[in-house]
Amino acid sequence: MEFIDLRSDTVTKPSALMLEAMMTAKVGDDVFNEDPTVIELENYAANLFGKEAALYCPSGTMTNQIAIKVHTQPGDEVICDVNSHIFNYEGGGISFNSGVQARLIQGNEGRISAEMIEPCINGDFDWLTKTSLVSLENTVNRAGGSFYTKEQIKPVYELCRDKNLKLHLDGARIFNALVETGDTPKEIGNYFHSISICLSKGLGAPVGSLLLGDKDFIKKARRYRKVFGGGMRQAGFLAAAGLYALKNNITRLKEDHLRAKKLEQVLRELPFVESILPVYTNILIFNLKKEIISGEAFEKKLRDNGIKISSFGKQTIRFVTHLDYTDDMLARTIQVLKYVC
C-alpha cells in the first residue's frame, strides 16, 4: 500500500525535471567557494529578495541559528512569539549555540506586532539582558500557517530601526505567504537584516536552506556555518534542486492551499472535530473531541487506512498539504475522514 503522507511538506521528493537538473549540475568545492551551482543559487536568491549575498546551508535550523549567532552576543535576548520555530523546534539552540535567552510574546495567531514588542525591549541597565534581536516567522507553523503582510511587518521594522535592534525572518515557508498576500520578495526583503528561506518544504527540493543578508553579515555567517559543522564540498548537486525549485515551484504553492481549504471545509462538518484553526496556507491544525476519539486512536485509524499524519498534542492533529499531495489523494483522504473515522 502506498501511503498518503500529510505529516509535513518536508516529505516531498524531487520531480523528474528536478533530478535532471541535479544530475547535470556543474560542481566544485563549496568550502573554497568554488561550486558554480551553489554560487548561482546564492546569487539568485539574494537578488530575489534584494539582498547583497546569501549562504547555502543544509537546513533551516542551521540558517536560523547562524543568524542568531551573528546578530547577538552571549547574555543578549531575542524577542519572538511563543509559537516560534526557533524556540520550540531547534533543540534549544538559542541558548546552546549563542548563549542568549528568548523573550516570548503571546501573539495573535503566531504574529507579533510593534505594540506587543516595544514593552518587551529592555532598558540599558546593567542588571537587565540586552535586547538585540527580534525574530518573526512567516508563515507560522504552530499557528496553522498564518502569515504576515508587508503592512504588518513595516511597523516592526520601524520599531527595530528606531531601537537599534536587528530583525530576522524565519521564512521557512515565506513563499506560501507571498502567493497569498501578493507581496514581492524584494518588498519583504527591505524590512529584514537577515532572512532564512527553506527549499525542502513546499518547494520540493530534497535538502537545503538559504540565509540572506548584506555582505558583511554573510561573511560572518559563512564562518559560523563552518564552526557549526555545515561546510559542504560538491554541494552543487543539491543546490541545483534548490535553484530549480525557486524558478519553477513557487506559484504552484497556491494549489496546496486550495487543497488544504477543501480539507478544512470537510473537517468543520465532522462530528469528532472539536475545533480547527483558520487555514491560511497549507497547514491544518485541529482538535479532536476526547469523548469520541483520542489523538492516538485517530492517528492509528488513519495509518491503518494508508494515511500518515502528525500529532501536535494528545488531542491536536496537524495535516500539511504539499507538492506530492494530489487531487486523488485529497479525495481518498476525505473518504477516509467521512466514512472510516
FIVO-551874 format. One line per field, with one value per residue (C-alpha): residue number from 1; x negated, y negated, z negated. Coordinates in steps of 0.25 Angstrom, whole numbers. Each point is the difference from the previous one (the first is absolute). Layout:
k	(NUM, ...)
x	(X, ...)
y	(Y, ...)
z	(Z, ...)
***
This chain:
k	(1, 2, 3, 4, 5, 6, 7, 8, 9, 10, 11, 12, 13, 14, 15, 16, 17, 18, 19, 20, 21, 22, 23, 24, 25, 26, 27, 28, 29, 30, 31, 32, 33, 34, 35, 36, 37, 38, 39, 40, 41, 42, 43, 44, 45, 46, 47, 48, 49, 50, 51, 52, 53, 54, 55, 56, 57, 58, 59, 60, 61, 62, 63, 64, 65, 66, 67, 68, 69, 70, 71, 72, 73, 74, 75, 76, 77, 78, 79, 80, 81, 82, 83, 84, 85, 86, 87, 88, 89, 90, 91, 92, 93, 94, 95, 96, 97, 98, 99, 100, 101, 102, 103, 104, 105, 106, 107, 108, 109, 110, 111, 112, 113, 114, 115, 116, 117, 118, 119, 120, 121, 122, 123, 124, 125, 126, 127, 128, 129, 130, 131, 132, 133, 134, 135, 136, 137, 138, 139, 140, 141, 142, 143, 144, 145, 146, 147, 148, 149, 150, 151, 152, 153, 154, 155, 156, 157, 158, 159, 160, 161, 162, 163, 164, 165, 166, 167, 168, 169, 170, 171, 172, 173, 174, 175, 176, 177, 178, 179, 180, 181, 182, 183, 184, 185, 186, 187, 188, 189, 190, 191, 192, 193, 194, 195, 196, 197, 198, 199, 200, 201, 202, 203, 204, 205, 206, 207, 208, 209, 210, 211, 212, 213, 214, 215, 216, 217, 218, 219, 220, 221, 222, 223, 224, 225, 226, 227, 228, 229, 230, 231, 232, 233, 234, 235, 236, 237, 238, 239, 240, 241, 242, 243, 244, 245, 246, 247, 248, 249, 250, 251, 252, 253, 254, 255, 256, 257, 258, 259, 260, 261, 262, 263, 264, 265, 266, 267, 268, 269, 270, 271, 272, 273, 274, 275, 276, 277, 278, 279, 280, 281, 282, 283, 284, 285, 286, 287, 288, 289, 290, 291, 292, 293, 294, 295, 296, 297, 298, 299, 300, 301, 302, 303, 304, 305, 306, 307, 308, 309, 310, 311, 312, 313, 314, 315, 316, 317, 318, 319, 320, 321, 322, 323, 324, 325, 326, 327, 328, 329, 330, 331, 332, 333, 334, 335, 336, 337, 338, 339, 340, 341)
x	(0, -5, 2, 6, -10, 6, -10, -8, -4, -14, 4, 0, -9, -7, 7, -6, -4, -6, -8, -5, -5, -7, -7, -5, -4, -14, -7, -13, -4, 9, -9, -10, 12, -2, 13, 6, 14, 0, -5, 11, 11, -5, -1, 14, 7, -8, 5, 14, 1, -8, -12, -15, -3, 4, -5, 5, 1, 5, 13, 9, -4, -15, 4, 8, -10, -12, 8, 3, -15, -4, 10, -2, -11, 1, 10, 9, 14, 8, 15, 9, 14, 3, 3, -13, -8, -13, 5, 8, -7, -14, -5, -3, -10, 3, -7, -9, -6, 1, 1, 12, 14, 14, 10, 13, 13, 14, 3, 12, 0, -15, -1, -6, 1, -8, 10, -3, -15, -3, 3, -9, -12, -9, -6, -15, -3, -11, 10, 8, -3, -3, 12, -8, 9, 15, 4, 12, 5, 8, 8, 2, -1, 7, 10, 6, -8, 4, -8, -4, 2, -10, 10, -1, -16, -3, 4, -9, -11, 1, 0, -13, -6, 3, -4, -13, 4, -2, 12, -1, 10, 2, 6, 1, 13, -1, 4, 13, 3, -4, 9, 12, -4, -5, -12, -13, -13, -7, 11, -2, -15, 0, 4, -9, -15, 0, 9, 0, 8, 2, -1, 4, 15, 10, -10, -4, -15, -6, -8, -5, 3, -6, -4, 1, -6, -11, -14, -6, 11, -2, -15, 2, 11, -9, -10, 11, 5, -14, 0, 14, -5, 7, -11, 3, -8, 6, 14, 4, 7, 9, 0, 5, 13, 2, -3, 11, 10, -2, 2, 12, 7, 4, 13, 6, 0, 14, 4, -4, 8, 13, -1, -2, 12, 8, -4, 3, 15, 1, -6, 9, 12, -5, 6, -13, -7, 1, -7, -9, -10, 3, -7, -8, -10, -4, 1, 12, 0, 13, 4, 8, 11, -6, 14, 0, -14, -14, -11, -8, 12, 3, -14, 0, 13, -5, -13, 8, 7, -13, -1, -12, 2, -6, 5, -2, 4, 10, 12, -7, -2, -8, 2, -10, 3, -11, -6, 2, 14, 9, 15, 2, -7, 9, 13, -5, -3, 14, 5, -7, 3, 15, 3, -11, -3)
y	(0, -14, -9, -14, -9, -12, -1, -12, -6, 4, 14, -5, 7, -5, 0, 6, -14, -4, 13, -3, -14, 7, 10, -10, -10, -6, 1, -4, -1, -9, -1, -7, -8, 7, 7, -7, 5, -4, -14, -1, 4, -9, -12, 3, 1, -13, -7, 5, -7, -12, 5, -1, 14, 14, 13, 14, 9, 14, -4, -12, 3, -3, -13, -5, 4, -6, -13, -1, 3, -12, -10, 3, 1, 10, -6, -7, 2, 3, -3, 10, 5, 12, 9, -3, 11, -6, 2, 13, 9, -4, 9, -12, -6, -14, 2, 12, -7, -15, -1, -8, 1, -2, -10, 6, -7, 6, -6, 0, 14, 0, -14, -11, -15, -12, -3, 13, 0, -14, 2, 13, -8, -1, -13, -3, 5, 9, 10, 2, 9, -8, 1, 1, 8, 1, 13, 2, 13, -1, 9, 4, 16, 1, -10, 7, -6, -15, -11, -14, -10, -11, -10, 8, 1, -14, -6, 12, -4, -15, 3, 9, -11, -11, 9, 5, 14, 11, 6, 14, 8, 15, 1, 15, -1, -14, 3, 6, -14, -7, 7, -4, -14, -4, -7, 2, 6, -14, -7, 10, 0, -15, 2, 10, 1, 15, 10, 15, 7, 15, 7, 14, -2, -4, -4, 15, 0, 12, -8, -14, -14, -14, -12, -13, -14, -10, 4, -2, 8, 11, 0, 2, 10, 9, 1, 4, 10, 7, -1, 7, 11, -5, -1, 8, 4, 3, -5, -4, 12, -4, -15, 4, 5, -13, -8, 8, -2, -15, -1, 10, 3, -13, -3, 14, -1, -6, 14, 5, -11, 3, 15, -4, -9, 12, 8, -11, 0, 15, 0, -11, 9, 12, 4, 4, -13, -10, -12, -4, -11, -9, 5, -10, 8, 14, 4, 5, 1, 6, 5, 13, 2, 9, 7, 5, 4, -2, -6, 13, 8, -10, 1, 15, 0, -8, 7, 13, -6, -5, -14, -5, -12, -8, -1, -14, 4, 10, -5, -9, 4, -6, 2, -6, 0, -1, 2, 15, 0, 1, -2, 16, 0, -11, 8, 12, -8, -6, 14, 6, -12, 1, 15, 6, -9)
z	(0, 4, -12, 2, -9, -7, -11, 6, 13, -2, 5, 15, 9, 12, 14, 12, 5, -13, 0, 14, -5, -11, 8, 11, -11, 1, -13, -8, -14, -8, -12, 10, 5, 14, 2, 12, -2, -15, 4, 10, -10, -10, 10, 5, -14, -5, 13, -2, -14, 4, -10, 3, -3, -4, -6, 3, -12, -3, -8, -4, -15, 4, 7, -11, -11, 8, 2, -15, -3, 9, -5, -15, -11, -12, -10, 10, 2, 13, 0, 7, 0, -10, 13, 7, 6, -5, -14, 1, 10, 1, -11, -10, 10, -4, -14, 4, 13, -4, -15, 1, -5, 6, -4, 4, 5, 1, 13, 9, 7, -1, 5, -9, 2, -3, -11, -6, 2, -6, -15, 1, 4, -12, -4, -1, -14, -5, -6, 12, 12, 13, 10, 13, 10, 4, 8, 8, 6, 13, 2, -15, -1, -13, 2, 13, 11, -4, 7, -1, 11, 3, -6, -13, 1, 3, -15, -6, 9, -3, -15, 1, 9, -11, -12, 8, 0, 11, 6, 5, 9, -2, 14, 1, 7, 4, 15, -6, -6, 13, 9, -9, -3, 14, -7, 8, -6, 1, -7, -12, 1, -2, -15, -5, -3, 2, 7, -1, 12, 1, 13, -5, -4, 9, 11, 1, -1, -7, -10, -3, -4, 2, -9, 7, -5, 3, 4, -14, -6, 9, -1, -15, 2, 9, -11, -10, 10, 0, -16, 0, 9, 12, 10, 13, 12, 13, -4, 14, 2, -12, 4, 14, -6, -8, 12, 8, -12, 0, 15, 1, -12, -7, 7, -1, -16, 2, 4, -13, -7, 8, -4, -15, 1, 5, -11, -10, 6, -3, -14, -4, 3, -7, -14, -6, 2, -11, 6, 11, 2, 12, 12, 7, 9, 0, -15, -7, -16, -7, -13, -2, -9, -11, -3, 14, 4, -6, 8, 0, 5, 11, 5, -1, 8, 11, 1, 1, 12, 7, -6, -8, -9, -11, -15, -5, -14, -7, 8, 10, 14, 12, 15, 10, 15, 10, 13, 0, -5, 12, 2, 0, -14, -4, 4, -7, -13, 0, 2, -12, -9, 3, 1, -8, -12)
***
